[in-house]
Amino acid sequence: MEVGDIPVTIVHPGSGTTVAIDAGQTGIKVRTRSGVEPHVEAVYPGVRTHEPLLPQLAEVVRAQQRELGRPVESVAFGVSGLTRSQSDAGALLAALGDVGARHVLLAHDSVTSFLGSLGDAQGAVIAAGTGVVTLGVGPDRIARVDGWGNIMGDAGSAYWIGREALEAAMRAHDGRESPTALTEAVRERWDDIEDAYVQLQSDPDRVRIVASFASSVTTLADVDAASAQIALRAARELARSVVTALRRVEDPTDPDAEEAVSAIGGVFTSPLILGRFSELVTEARPTARIVSPRGTGLDGATMLFDVPPQHPLTEFIRVAKVDR
């Protein structure tokens, strides 16, 4: 495998300092380990999707290196919204030369979410936070579903739920729909509800603000019909993504094979969403088994160092290595 002009192979880090990074829109989580010392974790502000990605990732590593006061040898990244054009491990390695980096592993966060949740099992992992992405892994196929951002996709995500909540609030305010408690939730954020859309559109933090209204939906779902319907629609969208991923990676010669499904992320802290999601998935795929995640996306980023060459996910991990 090659990344840029640098020949690369997946190599487990040595005894030097390693850094694993789970980079999302809400926050960037970092885990550092040096030899046999206990690991240290930190959290940095989230990825700014309107700015170049690789410099942001490099700066997080530099900040961590300054905290450590020692060189960083190996870095593994699981990154939300990582595109093919940004998946340049060689460029990232070159940018990290000043911290002593010799190995860089770079993957979409759907890969690290899968590893952290199911390890080497087959099935599907859906991660629903501000955005949402599903990854299905079968015996010889891999399928990614959604993760297309808040403009073109992310159906069932916190942003999607928040956007639905804001529209429901304004429909009720106009009288186009029945009253909903969501209108009051919007008034609590903006004094002049009819000026809210202008303030929101001009706010550089609007993605997080919209997503924050997902908590209003889940809190009110037991007492507010509009909130309950939004939550149930979100569950349906999330289930559809998982069922689609499982169908795309299934082994047609073994239709009764058990499929593990893990649902992670803040959206699934809602009992209503998780419960309805689980019902819909198992109705559509009787062989599916909903399981609790083994770990987190940060655990999955750490596991990138140990993915065996024969694993189906290997082709989705960009790796750069230099010898010094």
Buried (B, 14 or more C-beta within 10 A) or exposed (E): BEBBEBEBEBEEBEEBBBBBBBBBBBBBBBBBBBEEEEBBEBEBEBBEBEEEBBEBBBEBBBBBBEEBEEEBBBBBBBBBBBEEEBBBBBBBBBBBEEBBBBBBBBBBBBBBBBBBBBBBBBBBBBBBBBBBBBBBBBEEBBBBBBBBBBEEBBBBBBBBBBBBBBBBBBBBBEEEBEBBBBBBBBBEBBEEBEEBEEBBEEEEEBBBBBBBBBBBBBBBBEEBBBBBBBBBBBBBBBBBBBBBBBBBBBEEEEEEEEBBBBBBBBBBEBEBBBEBBBEBBBEBBEBBBBBEBBBBBBBBBBBBBEBEEEBBBBEBBBBBBBEE
